[in-house]
Amino acid sequence: MYRLLSKTAVALALVAVIAYVNPISAADQNAPPVPPKQAEGPAPEPLSKEELMKPMKPLERANSAPKGTLKNPYTDNPEAIAQGKKLYFGKSCNGCHGGGGGGGMCPPLTNTIWVYGDTDDTLFRLISYGSDELKKHGYSRKGTESVVGPMPPFGELIDTDQDVWKIIAWIRTVFAGPPERRHW
């Protein structure tokens, strides 16, 4: 328990330091969304569910999978969703995104605006890398929110990629946008 609290405290302190060192300016928050880059050639094939079910460290999965190939193997799985909710609170995601995902010092997870995009691939990498490292991997903002704190990297704090997928599966259940926006 002490170890979990230590990791959580480190993650929250990291968020505070990043926000202090790299604040989001009002101009940045109000910038128009950046249109997605046009794909060159056909889109990569998603990894198979069997491949995605083989546990790895989150950073290992993010670094080894080609961009655009990660798809949550636990979408709509009630058992995984229940585990994901426990992990969401256990890793203190609620400290920034709110207990029900409705936001706080960071963007809400319940609405249709996703700062870097709403694909499983993007969310997995955002959680694993954090927003600063995600940008270094070629991702850019697609949307804006009134509250946009930097996302710290959780790739070393979450034990396996399976746990990241379960957290994402739970996040998907709190989405309050229209059904036509649910494309995961």
N, C-alpha and C positions, 0 to 999 in steps of 0.2 A: 504494500500500500504506500509506504514511504517513497519507494522508487518511482511509482506512478505519479505521486504528488510532486516529486522533484522534477520529473520530465515535464509535467504540466506547467510548473512554475517557470522552468527554463523556456518553454515555448511561449508563454505569455510575456515573459520579459523580453524575448526576442522580438515579438510583435511591437512592443513599446519602443524598443531601441530602433527598429527599422522605421517606425512611424516618425520618430524624432529625427533620425538622420536623413530620411528620405520622405519628407512629407508630401502629400498629394496637394498640389495647388488648386485653387479654384478654376484656373484656366484648364488644367488637366482634367478636372471633373466635368467641365462643360464642353470638352472637345467633342466634335462629331465622331460617331462610330467609324472605325477604320474598316473599309470594305474588305472582305476576305480576298486573299490572293487567288488568282485564277490557277487552277490545277494544271500541271503540265503532264499530259498523258492520262491514262486511266487511273482511277482511284485505287489505292492498294486494297487487297483483299483483307478483311478482318481476320485476326487470328482465330483458330477454331476454339470452340468452347472447351474441348478437351485440353488444348494447350493452355488456355487461360485458367483452367482449374488446377494446374500444377503450381503449387505455392512457390513464390520467390520473394525476395526482399523488394519493396516498392521501387526503390531506385534502380535495382537490377532490371525489373520489368520495364520501367520507363526508358531506360537506356538501351535495352535490347530490342524493343518492338519498334518497327517503322511507324512514323507519324501517321495517325489515322487508322491504325489497325486494332486498337483496344476497344473491346465491347464488353460491357458488364455481364458476366455469366449468372449473376444473381438477381437480375431485374424481375420484379413481381414474385420473388420467392419469399413467402411469409416468414419462414424460419431465419433466413439470412437477413431480412429486413429487421426482425426483432433483435438479432445480434448486432446489426448495424446501428440501431438506436442506442444500444448499450455502449458500443464503441464511441459513438458521437459524443455522448456525455462523458465517458471514461477518458477520452483524449482531450476533453475540454473544448471541443469545437463550439459548444454553446456559449463559452465565454466571449466569443467574438460575434458569432452568427445568431445568438439567441437560442433559448430552450426549445422553441418550436420551429427554429430556422427562419424566424421573421426578421432577423437582422439585429444589429446593435452597433458596435463600433466598426463592423464590417458589413458587406452587402447581405441582404436577405437571400435565402435559398428558396423562397416560396413564390417568387414572382417570375415574370417572363424575361427580365433583364439579367443577362449573364455577361459579366465584364469581358471574359476571354472566350466565351462561347459555351454552349451547353451540351456538347457531345460527351459521351463516356470517356473517350480518349483524352479530351482536353481537361475534364475534371480530374481524372486519374493523375495526369501529369501535373496539374496545378497543385493538388494536394501533396504529391510526392516532392516536387521541385520547389514549390513556393513561387510567388509571382515574379520575383526578380530573375530567378534562374529560368523560369518558363519563357520569359522574353528572350533570353540568350539562346533558346532552342527554336526561335523563329515565330513565336506566338505574339500577337499584338491585341490590343483592346478592340473589342467589337461593339461594346456597349458601355454606358456610363451609369453610375448610381450616385445618389446624393452622399452616400457614405462609402468610401472606397479605400479602406486601409489595406496595406500590403499583406498578402498571404504568406505566412512563414512556411518554410519547408518542413513537412512531416514525414518525409521518406525515411528518416533515421529513427523517428519516434513511434511509428506504426510498424509492428512486427512483420506482417506479411502483406503481399498485394491482395490476398483474399480479404483481409480486414478492410483495406481501402475500398474494395468493391462492395463490401457489405455496408459501409458507411454511405457510399454513393447510392446503393439500393434504398436505404432509408431516406436519404435526402430527396430522392425521386417521389417518395410518398407524401411529402409536404408541399410539393409543387402545387400552386393554386391557380396556374394559368389555364387558358382554354385548352380543351382536349386536342385541338389541331396542332398545338405547340408541343405535344408530347410525341417526340420522334426518337425515343431511345429504346 
